[in-house]
Amino acid sequence: MVLITGAAALVLVLSRTPWRLARNVVTIVHEAGHALVAVLVGRRLRGIRLHSDTSGVTVSRGKPSGPGMVLTTLAGYPAPALLGLAFAALLSGDRMAAVLAIVAVLLLGVLVMVRNAYGVFAVVASAVVLAAVALLAPSEVQAAFVYLMTWFLVLGGMRPVFELQRKRRRGAARDSDADQLARLTGLPAALWLLVLGVIALSCLVLGGALLLEPALR
């Protein structure tokens, strides 16, 4: 099951239309990362917007520069891969119920802060799928769903970084997280892209090792 769900997640990430649909999950986690760190550093969270093109924006109020703003801006792209790594660690400890509970709390938190209709639809649709699996599906289906979701997060954390690099190479996305980090810190956006890529790759390697360990015994 671990290998099959990993292969299925890889197909999702490398595909075109399935990725475009599944990328909404990555966007939800991305914006949740911004929102969580904003609250942790003392900023006032104003709202989250999720768009049908799978982009999103999180608005917070506070000092427009400084470490808190840097951390808030930095948090988005690594969030899916870091969450996937956390899920992989929980699964290695046979704590599947904890993974489902964390996803439920994450979706509820985002839903409270969403400020547009498509965002509400995307979060509610994700919550319906989660509820159906958690409450109605047999344990084997629940396990397959959780492993697929975990693989998708650690694998899917890589693709947005490459997509951002391609957009910037074409002269687009000049207000991306990497470009905002460059303006906040004075360090080049290319360096921040490298940092984001290293974080995502590290989570993929570590998370993959945790997920594959039982299959390789």
SULGINOR-V906774 format. One record per pair of residues at least 24 apart in sequence whose C-alpha atoms are under 10 Angstrom apart, sorted by the first residue. I is the first residue (numbers start at 1). J is the second residue. If there is no record, write none. Layout:
i:I j:J
i:I j:J
This chain:
i:1 j:140
i:1 j:143
i:1 j:144
i:1 j:147
i:1 j:148
i:1 j:215
i:2 j:143
i:2 j:144
i:2 j:147
i:2 j:148
i:2 j:151
i:2 j:208
i:2 j:211
i:2 j:212
i:2 j:213
i:2 j:214
i:2 j:215
i:3 j:147
i:3 j:148
i:3 j:151
i:3 j:211
i:3 j:212
i:3 j:215
i:4 j:144
i:4 j:147
i:4 j:148
i:5 j:143
i:5 j:144
i:5 j:145
i:5 j:146
i:5 j:147
i:5 j:148
i:5 j:149
i:5 j:150
i:5 j:151
i:5 j:152
i:6 j:144
i:6 j:147
i:6 j:148
i:6 j:149
i:6 j:150
i:6 j:151
i:6 j:152
i:6 j:155
i:6 j:208
i:6 j:211
i:6 j:212
i:7 j:148
i:7 j:151
i:7 j:152
i:8 j:148
i:8 j:151
i:8 j:152
i:9 j:147
i:9 j:148
i:9 j:149
i:9 j:150
i:9 j:151
i:9 j:152
i:9 j:153
i:9 j:154
i:9 j:155
i:9 j:156
i:10 j:148
i:10 j:151
i:10 j:152
i:10 j:154
i:10 j:155
i:10 j:156
i:11 j:152
i:12 j:152
i:12 j:155
i:12 j:156
i:13 j:151
i:13 j:152
i:13 j:153
i:13 j:155
i:13 j:156
i:13 j:157
i:13 j:158
i:13 j:159
i:13 j:160
i:14 j:155
i:14 j:156
i:14 j:159
i:19 j:156
i:19 j:159
i:20 j:52
i:20 j:53
i:20 j:54
i:21 j:52
i:21 j:53
i:21 j:54
i:22 j:54
i:22 j:152
i:22 j:156
i:23 j:53
i:23 j:54
i:23 j:55
i:23 j:152
i:23 j:153
i:23 j:156
i:23 j:157
i:23 j:159
i:23 j:160
i:24 j:50
i:24 j:51
i:24 j:52
i:24 j:53
i:24 j:54
i:24 j:55
i:24 j:56
i:24 j:119
i:24 j:122
i:24 j:123
i:24 j:126
i:25 j:54
i:25 j:80
i:25 j:122
i:25 j:123
i:25 j:126
i:25 j:149
i:25 j:152
i:25 j:153
i:25 j:156
i:26 j:54
i:26 j:55
i:26 j:76
i:26 j:77
i:26 j:79
i:26 j:80
i:26 j:81
i:26 j:152
i:26 j:153
i:26 j:156
i:26 j:157
i:26 j:160
i:27 j:51
i:27 j:54
i:27 j:55
i:27 j:56
i:27 j:57
i:27 j:76
i:27 j:77
i:27 j:79
i:27 j:80
i:27 j:122
i:27 j:160
i:28 j:54
i:28 j:55
i:28 j:56
i:28 j:57
i:28 j:76
i:28 j:79
i:28 j:80
i:28 j:106
i:28 j:107
i:28 j:110
i:28 j:111
i:28 j:119
i:28 j:122
i:28 j:123
i:28 j:126
i:29 j:76
i:29 j:77
i:29 j:78
i:29 j:79
i:29 j:80
i:29 j:81
i:29 j:82
i:29 j:83
i:29 j:103
i:29 j:106
i:29 j:107
i:29 j:110
i:29 j:153
i:29 j:157
i:30 j:55
i:30 j:56
i:30 j:57
i:30 j:58
i:30 j:75
i:30 j:76
i:30 j:77
i:30 j:78
i:30 j:79
i:30 j:80
i:30 j:81
i:30 j:83
i:30 j:157
i:31 j:55
i:31 j:56
i:31 j:57
i:31 j:58
i:31 j:59
i:31 j:75
i:31 j:76
i:31 j:77
i:31 j:79
i:31 j:80
i:31 j:110
i:32 j:57
i:32 j:58
i:32 j:75
i:32 j:76
i:32 j:79
i:32 j:80
i:32 j:106
i:32 j:107
i:32 j:109
i:32 j:110
i:32 j:113
i:33 j:58
i:33 j:72
i:33 j:73
i:33 j:74
i:33 j:75
i:33 j:76
i:33 j:77
i:33 j:78
i:33 j:79
i:33 j:80
i:33 j:82
i:33 j:83
i:33 j:106
i:34 j:58
i:34 j:59
i:34 j:60
i:34 j:69
i:34 j:71
i:34 j:72
i:34 j:73
i:34 j:74
i:34 j:75
i:34 j:76
i:34 j:77
i:34 j:78
i:34 j:79
i:35 j:59
i:35 j:60
i:35 j:72
i:35 j:73
i:35 j:75
i:35 j:76
i:35 j:109
i:35 j:110
i:35 j:113
i:36 j:72
i:36 j:75
i:36 j:76
i:36 j:79
i:36 j:106
i:36 j:109
i:36 j:110
i:37 j:68
i:37 j:69
i:37 j:71
i:37 j:72
i:37 j:73
i:37 j:74
i:37 j:75
i:37 j:76
i:38 j:62
i:38 j:68
i:38 j:69
i:38 j:70
i:38 j:71
i:38 j:72
i:38 j:73
i:38 j:75
i:39 j:68
i:39 j:72
i:40 j:68
i:40 j:71
i:40 j:72
i:41 j:67
i:41 j:68
i:41 j:69
i:41 j:71
i:41 j:72
i:42 j:68
i:42 j:69
i:43 j:68
i:43 j:69
i:43 j:72
i:45 j:113
i:46 j:113
i:46 j:114
i:46 j:115
i:47 j:110
i:47 j:111
i:47 j:112
i:47 j:113
i:47 j:114
i:47 j:115
i:47 j:116
i:48 j:110
i:48 j:111
i:48 j:112
i:48 j:113
i:48 j:114
i:48 j:115
i:48 j:116
i:48 j:119
i:48 j:120
i:49 j:110
i:49 j:113
i:49 j:114
i:49 j:115
i:49 j:116
i:49 j:117
i:49 j:118
i:49 j:119
i:49 j:120
i:50 j:114
i:50 j:115
i:50 j:116
i:50 j:117
i:50 j:118
i:50 j:119
i:50 j:120
i:50 j:121
i:50 j:122
i:50 j:123
i:51 j:116
i:51 j:117
i:51 j:118
i:51 j:119
i:51 j:122
i:52 j:118
i:52 j:119
i:52 j:121
i:52 j:122
i:54 j:119
i:54 j:122
i:56 j:119
i:57 j:114
i:58 j:113
i:58 j:114
i:58 j:115
i:59 j:113
i:64 j:184
i:65 j:181
i:65 j:183
i:65 j:184
i:65 j:185
i:66 j:184
i:66 j:185
i:67 j:184
i:67 j:185
i:69 j:180
i:69 j:181
i:69 j:184
i:70 j:177
i:70 j:180
i:70 j:181
i:70 j:182
i:70 j:183
i:70 j:184
i:70 j:185
i:71 j:181
i:72 j:177
i:72 j:181
i:73 j:176
i:73 j:177
i:73 j:178
i:73 j:179
i:73 j:180
i:73 j:181
i:73 j:184
i:74 j:177
i:74 j:178
i:74 j:180
i:74 j:181
i:74 j:192
i:74 j:195
i:74 j:196
i:75 j:177
i:75 j:196
i:76 j:177
i:76 j:196
i:77 j:157
i:77 j:158
i:77 j:160
i:77 j:161
i:77 j:177
i:77 j:178
i:77 j:193
i:77 j:196
i:77 j:197
i:77 j:199
i:77 j:200
i:78 j:154
i:78 j:157
i:78 j:158
i:78 j:160
i:78 j:161
i:78 j:195
i:78 j:196
i:78 j:197
i:78 j:198
i:78 j:199
i:78 j:200
i:78 j:201
i:78 j:203
i:79 j:153
i:79 j:154
i:79 j:157
i:79 j:199
i:79 j:200
i:80 j:150
i:80 j:152
i:80 j:153
i:80 j:154
i:80 j:155
i:80 j:156
i:80 j:157
i:80 j:158
i:80 j:200
i:80 j:203
i:81 j:150
i:81 j:151
i:81 j:152
i:81 j:153
i:81 j:154
i:81 j:155
i:81 j:156
i:81 j:157
i:81 j:158
i:81 j:199
i:81 j:200
i:81 j:201
i:81 j:202
i:81 j:203
i:81 j:204
i:81 j:207
i:82 j:153
i:82 j:154
i:82 j:157
i:82 j:199
i:82 j:200
i:82 j:202
i:82 j:203
i:82 j:204
i:82 j:207
i:83 j:150
i:83 j:153
i:83 j:154
i:83 j:157
i:83 j:203
i:83 j:207
i:84 j:147
i:84 j:149
i:84 j:150
i:84 j:151
i:84 j:152
i:84 j:153
i:84 j:154
i:84 j:155
i:84 j:156
i:84 j:157
i:84 j:203
i:84 j:204
i:84 j:207
i:84 j:208
i:85 j:150
i:85 j:151
i:85 j:153
i:85 j:154
i:85 j:200
i:85 j:202
i:85 j:203
i:85 j:204
i:85 j:205
i:85 j:206
i:85 j:207
i:85 j:208
i:85 j:209
i:85 j:210
i:85 j:211
i:86 j:150
i:86 j:154
i:86 j:203
i:86 j:207
i:87 j:146
i:87 j:147
i:87 j:149
i:87 j:150
i:87 j:151
i:87 j:153
i:87 j:154
i:87 j:207
i:87 j:210
i:87 j:211
i:88 j:146
i:88 j:147
i:88 j:150
i:88 j:151
i:88 j:153
i:88 j:154
i:88 j:203
i:88 j:206
i:88 j:207
i:88 j:208
i:88 j:209
i:88 j:210
i:88 j:211
i:88 j:212
i:89 j:206
i:89 j:207
i:89 j:209
i:89 j:210
i:89 j:211
i:90 j:210
i:90 j:211
i:91 j:143
i:91 j:146
i:91 j:147
i:91 j:150
i:91 j:210
i:91 j:211
i:92 j:207
i:92 j:209
i:92 j:210
i:92 j:211
i:92 j:212
i:92 j:213
i:92 j:214
i:93 j:210
i:96 j:142
i:96 j:143
i:96 j:146
i:96 j:147
i:97 j:134
i:97 j:142
i:97 j:143
i:97 j:146
i:99 j:146
i:99 j:147
i:99 j:149
i:99 j:150
i:100 j:130
i:100 j:131
i:100 j:133
i:100 j:134
i:100 j:142
i:100 j:145
i:100 j:146
i:101 j:130
i:101 j:134
i:103 j:127
i:103 j:130
i:104 j:130
i:104 j:131
i:104 j:134
i:147 j:211
i:150 j:207
i:150 j:208
i:150 j:211
i:151 j:204
i:151 j:207
i:151 j:208
i:151 j:211
i:153 j:200
i:153 j:203
i:153 j:204
i:153 j:207
i:154 j:200
i:154 j:201
i:154 j:202
i:154 j:203
i:154 j:204
i:154 j:205
i:154 j:206
i:154 j:207
i:154 j:208
i:155 j:200
i:155 j:201
i:155 j:203
i:155 j:204
i:155 j:205
i:155 j:207
i:155 j:208
i:156 j:200
i:156 j:204
i:157 j:196
i:157 j:197
i:157 j:199
i:157 j:200
i:157 j:201
i:157 j:203
i:157 j:204
i:158 j:196
i:158 j:197
i:158 j:198
i:158 j:199
i:158 j:200
i:158 j:201
i:158 j:203
i:158 j:204
i:159 j:197
i:159 j:200
i:160 j:196
i:160 j:197
i:160 j:200
i:161 j:193
i:161 j:194
i:161 j:196
i:161 j:197
i:161 j:198
i:161 j:200
i:162 j:193
i:162 j:196
i:162 j:197
i:164 j:193
i:165 j:189
i:165 j:190
i:165 j:193
i:165 j:194
